[in-house]
Structures are given as C-alpha cells and as structure tokens.
C-alpha cells in the first residue's frame, strides 16, 4: 500500500508518503517565524499559509519518495482536533485527491496519531513503524495545547486516563517564557537556558503532583512565576538568574509530568511507558523519564524528536494501519472535527 498523508491542524504544513509501514518521505513547512511576531499562532494567518504551502510541500514529498500521484492507493488527513480553518485546508485537499483518484480516504485523530508515533523508528535511511515490538503502555502526550495520559491496552484500543484541566505543559513553558521576556515559542529557549541554570534555585509549586487523579494543571505554576517576577523584577537583568529561573520552572513541570506518568503505569499494571508531542523534545523531560523508567524496570519509548511536533508521517502510519485492519472508512462527505476528543 502507498498512502499520501496530510497534516494541517495548526501551524505546520506537512505531507508524507507511506508505503508498507515505512515513511518514504515526510516534509514539514513550519510557520514559527510568521507567528513569532504575534507571540502565538494566529489562526487566520495559519490557514493562509497552509493554502500557500500545501501544493509545493505535496510535490516535494512525492518527489522525495519517488512516487507519482497515480501510484497512490489511499489518502489520509488530520480530521481533528485543531484550528478549524487550518484543518479545512488539508482535510478538503486530501478528500479532493481521494475523490479524483477514486481511492480510499480516512480522517485521523491527531492525538491518536501521537499515541503510535513512539513506535516509528529510523534506520537504513528511512523510518518505519515497528509494531512487532508493541506492548501495552501508558502514553504521555504533551504539547503546547494538550497534556494527557492514555492507557493503550493493545493496538488501536486505548482509554484516556486524564488530561489538563487548564493550561497544557507546553503552554506553561511558552507563557512563563513570555513573562521572562523570551520570544515565542519560549519552550525550546527555556530548555537551552535551563542547561546553564540551577533547577533548585527557586521553589515553584508542583500542581496536582500528589492528586489521586491522572489530571494535570499548570495555570497555578504560571501564576506563581508571574508573581515571583513581579516581586523580583531585577532578576531579569541577570543572565545567570534567568537561567536559574528557567531551570526551576522546567524542573517543576518535568517532575509533575514524570511522576504522574510513572504512577499511572504502576496503577494500571503496565511495564511500558511512551511519550510524544512537541514538549517531548525537551531534554530534561527525556532524561528524567529515562531515569524514572530505569529505576522501575519499565520499557520506555520516546518519539524521535523529528516526529514529536506536528507531522504527516505519524498521520500516515496510523492511517495505513487502520486500513490494513479494515477499519470502516468515512464518507467523502465527512467534515473536520476541530474539537475531536480522544476517547
């Protein structure tokens, strides 16, 4: 099977070509520089950029894979969740291609695709889904818009354990970074500056760390940082203090993410943990999850950094898997699902 996948749920235009579980090509056109001026993603601008970029990106993906449109056996696209106008661009384009070729089409839940991205490995110049290694796991999906824990009992069978009740972890990184005067997106910059800081320099709250639920809350941490900076404004003029502040904020976020993930795995009796989403690029999170899983004797699968942020490769891998097990196909009249909640 050769499948074309499109992802336009937020501010990255991505197209991938998948064949028999392997990612033949995966092209991503980022809009970070465009939105940095506004301190966050502007939905209407994102949609316009997708309209501008989608066809060139698709041509690049097909060319890199050495595939012509006529060789495609199926088409897939992100159906939700995401920004409505952004989703429309990729989803309707994919439907049009499927209709023109008279090929199967399937819409994919963005979060569900993240669930399976840790099972994609690079090797031999390409990436492929290694589902032969699959085992039941507790999965942490952590990004700018979402933070959730999911119990994946078997392939394509999962149950959401908990999620954020206010700010997501990535949102907390970006918003606290903005309070420090860092440019958008602040998360990667906090990661860099924290390398030179002392994570124990300042004591910030760990929201819901000892709560029995699997839910997350980071708005209180953000507020605590706001008041701390208000009361210590001179700190921002000292680079080392800024590094210490970044390290301390990062330590609070990472501790909550890691401990709640490990507790969820223990409580549900699984011996495997996975993590995906843009915040999974954070070096401290990867390091602390690795240490925690080694202590517990858990298997850990971290999504490769190139696949952590929004990308069509994970959309295509999951779409192909669903087509192979004969998941019912939607009608070509299906619409986007901006608020599609992972069940």
C-alpha positions in Angstrom: 0.0 0.0 0.0 1.2 3.5 -0.9 -0.5 6.3 1.0 -0.4 10.1 1.0 -1.0 11.8 4.3 -1.6 15.5 5.0 -1.4 17.3 8.4 -2.5 21.0 8.8 -4.0 21.1 12.3 -2.1 24.1 13.5 0.9 26.0 12.1 2.8 23.3 10.3 2.0 22.2 6.7 3.2 18.6 6.4 2.8 15.9 3.7 4.2 12.4 3.9 4.3 9.3 1.7 3.9 5.9 3.4 4.5 2.5 1.9 4.1 -0.8 3.7 4.8 0.7 7.2 7.8 2.8 6.0 7.9 6.6 5.8 9.3 7.2 2.3 9.2 10.9 2.8 7.9 13.4 5.3 8.1 17.2 4.6 7.2 19.8 7.1 6.9 23.5 6.4 6.9 25.5 9.7 5.3 28.8 10.3 7.1 29.7 13.5 8.8 32.8 12.2 5.5 34.1 10.9 3.7 33.8 14.2 6.6 34.8 16.4 5.9 38.4 15.7 2.5 38.0 17.4 3.6 35.9 20.3 1.5 32.9 19.3 -0.3 31.2 16.4 -2.8 33.5 14.6 -5.4 31.1 13.2 -6.3 33.1 10.0 -2.6 33.6 9.1 -2.0 29.9 9.7 -4.8 28.9 7.2 -3.5 31.3 4.6 0.0 29.8 4.9 -1.4 26.3 4.5 -3.1 27.4 1.3 0.1 28.9 0.1 2.4 25.9 1.1 0.3 22.8 0.7 0.8 22.1 -3.0 4.5 22.8 -3.1 5.0 20.7 0.1 3.0 17.8 -1.5 5.0 18.0 -4.7 8.2 17.9 -2.6 7.0 14.8 -0.6 6.0 12.9 -3.7 9.3 13.8 -5.4 11.4 12.8 -2.4 9.5 9.5 -2.2 9.9 8.9 -6.0 6.1 8.4 -6.2 3.6 9.8 -8.7 0.0 10.6 -7.8 -1.2 7.8 -9.9 0.7 5.3 -7.8 -1.3 6.2 -4.6 -3.5 3.5 -3.1 -5.1 5.7 -0.4 -5.2 9.2 1.1 -5.4 10.3 4.7 -5.5 13.6 6.6 -5.8 15.0 10.1 -9.5 15.5 10.8 -9.1 17.0 14.3 -8.6 18.3 16.8 -7.1 21.6 15.7 -7.8 25.1 14.4 -10.9 24.9 12.2 -9.6 26.9 9.2 -6.2 25.2 9.3 -7.8 21.8 9.4 -10.1 22.6 6.5 -7.2 23.3 4.1 -5.5 19.9 4.5 -8.6 17.8 5.0 -10.5 19.1 2.0 -7.4 18.8 -0.2 -7.0 15.2 0.8 -10.6 14.4 0.1 -10.3 16.0 -3.3 -7.3 13.9 -4.2 -9.0 10.7 -3.0 -12.2 11.6 -5.0 -10.2 12.4 -8.1 -8.3 9.1 -7.9 -11.3 7.1 -6.7 -9.1 5.8 -3.8 -9.9 5.2 -0.1 -9.8 8.1 2.2 -9.5 8.2 6.0 -9.5 11.0 8.5 -7.2 10.6 11.6 -7.4 11.9 15.1 -4.2 14.0 15.7 -3.9 12.8 19.3 -4.3 9.1 18.3 -1.5 9.5 15.8 0.7 10.8 18.6 -0.1 7.6 20.5 1.6 5.5 17.9 4.5 7.8 16.9 6.8 6.3 19.6 6.7 3.1 17.6 8.2 4.7 14.5 12.0 4.1 14.3 14.7 5.4 11.9 17.1 3.1 10.2 18.6 2.5 6.8 17.8 6.0 5.6 14.1 5.7 6.3 11.6 5.4 9.1 9.3 2.6 9.7 6.6 1.5 12.2 7.9 -1.3 14.3 4.6 -2.7 15.6 6.2 -6.1 16.2 7.7 -4.6 19.4 4.3 -3.1 20.5 3.2 -3.8 24.1 0.6 -2.4 26.4 1.6 1.0 27.7 0.8 4.2 29.4 1.3 7.1 27.0 2.1 10.7 27.8 1.0 13.1 25.1 2.4 16.5 25.9 2.4 19.6 23.7 1.5 23.3 23.6 -2.2 22.6 23.5 -2.6 19.2 25.2 -1.3 17.2 28.1 -2.8 13.8 28.7 -2.2 10.3 29.9 -3.6 7.4 27.9 -3.7 3.7 28.6 -3.1 1.8 25.4 -4.1 -1.7 26.1 -3.5 -3.1 22.6 -3.1 -1.8 19.1 -6.0 0.6 18.3 -7.5 0.1 21.7 -7.0 2.8 24.3 -8.6 4.8 27.1 -7.8 8.3 28.3 -6.9 8.3 31.9 -6.6 12.1 32.5 -5.7 15.4 30.9 -5.1 19.0 31.6 -7.9 20.9 33.3 -6.5 24.3 32.3 -3.1 25.1 30.8 -1.1 22.4 29.0 2.6 21.9 29.8 3.8 23.4 26.6 1.5 26.4 27.1 3.0 26.9 30.5 6.5 26.8 29.1 5.6 29.4 26.5 3.7 31.7 28.8 6.2 31.7 31.6 8.9 32.3 29.0 6.9 35.3 27.8 6.8 36.6 31.3 10.6 36.4 31.3 10.8 38.4 28.1 11.7 35.4 25.9 10.4 35.3 22.3 7.8 32.9 21.0 8.0 29.9 21.1 9.7 30.1 24.5 9.7 26.4 25.3 12.9 25.5 23.3 14.7 28.6 24.7 13.8 27.6 28.3 15.3 24.2 27.5 18.5 25.8 26.3 18.9 28.3 29.1 18.0 25.7 31.8 21.1 23.8 30.8 23.1 26.6 32.4 20.9 27.1 35.5 20.3 25.6 38.9 16.9 23.8 39.0 16.8 24.1 42.8 17.4 27.9 42.8 13.7 28.8 43.2 10.9 26.7 44.6 7.8 26.7 42.5 4.6 24.6 43.0 4.0 21.2 41.5 0.3 21.3 40.8 -1.7 18.1 41.3 1.5 16.2 41.9 0.0 14.2 44.8 -3.6 14.2 43.5 -5.0 10.7 43.0 -6.3 11.6 39.5 -4.3 11.5 36.3 -5.2 15.1 35.5 -2.8 18.0 35.1 -3.0 21.7 35.9 -0.3 24.2 35.1 -2.1 27.5 35.4 -1.1 27.8 39.1 2.5 27.4 38.3 2.3 30.1 35.6 0.6 32.4 38.1 3.3 31.7 40.7 6.0 32.6 38.2 4.1 35.8 37.3 4.1 36.9 41.0 7.7 35.9 41.5 8.8 38.1 38.6 6.6 40.9 39.8 8.3 40.8 43.2 11.8 40.3 41.8 12.0 42.4 38.6 15.7 43.0 38.8 16.3 39.2 38.4 15.6 39.5 34.6 18.6 41.8 34.2 20.9 39.0 35.4 21.5 36.3 32.8 22.5 33.6 35.3 19.4 34.3 37.4 17.3 34.0 34.2 19.0 30.6 33.6 18.2 29.6 37.2 14.6 30.7 36.7 14.3 28.7 33.5 15.8 25.6 35.2 13.5 25.9 38.2 10.3 26.3 36.2 11.3 23.4 33.9 12.1 21.2 36.9 8.6 21.8 38.3 6.9 21.0 35.0 9.0 17.9 34.3 8.6 16.5 37.9 4.8 16.6 37.5 4.9 15.0 34.1 7.3 12.2 35.0 5.8 11.3 38.4 2.2 11.2 37.3 3.2 9.1 34.3 5.0 6.6 36.4 2.2 6.4 38.9 -0.3 5.8 36.2 1.8 3.0 34.7 2.1 1.3 38.1 -1.6 1.7 38.9 -2.6 0.2 35.6 -0.1 -2.7 35.8 1.8 -2.0 32.6 5.6 -2.2 32.2 5.9 0.2 29.2 5.8 4.0 29.0 5.7 6.1 25.9 5.9 9.8 25.3 5.1 12.0 22.3 4.2 15.6 21.4 6.3 18.7 21.0 7.3 19.0 24.6 8.9 15.5 24.4 11.7 17.3 22.6 12.6 18.8 26.0 15.9 17.3 27.1 15.2 17.4 30.8 11.9 15.5 30.3 13.6 12.9 28.1 16.4 12.5 30.7 14.1 12.3 33.7 11.7 9.9 32.1 14.6 7.7 31.1 15.9 7.7 34.7 12.5 7.0 36.2 11.8 4.1 33.9 15.2 2.6 34.5 14.5 2.7 38.3 11.2 1.0 37.8 12.4 -1.5 35.2 10.0 -0.1 32.7 10.4 -0.2 28.9 10.5 3.4 27.6 9.8 4.5 24.1 10.3 8.2 23.3 9.1 9.5 20.0 12.1 10.6 17.8 12.5 14.3 18.0 11.8 14.8 14.3 8.3 13.3 14.8 7.4 14.9 18.1 5.9 18.1 16.6 3.0 18.1 14.2 3.9 15.9 11.2 2.1 13.9 8.5 4.3 10.8 8.9 2.5 9.8 12.1 -0.9 10.5 10.5 0.0 8.3 7.5 1.4 5.4 9.7 -1.8 5.2 11.7 -4.0 5.6 8.7 -2.3 2.7 6.9 -2.6 0.5 10.0 -6.3 1.2 10.2 -6.8 0.5 6.5 -5.0 -2.8 6.9 -7.3 -4.0 9.7 -10.3 -2.8 7.7 -11.5 0.0 10.0 -14.7 1.3 8.4 -14.0 4.2 6.0 -15.7 7.5 6.4 -17.8 9.1 3.6 -16.1 11.6 1.4 -18.7 14.0 2.7 -17.2 13.9 6.2 -16.3 17.2 7.8 -13.5 18.3 10.1 -13.8 17.8 13.8 -12.0 20.7 15.5 -12.9 19.6 19.0 -12.5 15.9 18.4 -11.8 14.4 21.8 -9.6 11.3 22.0 -12.0 8.6 23.5 
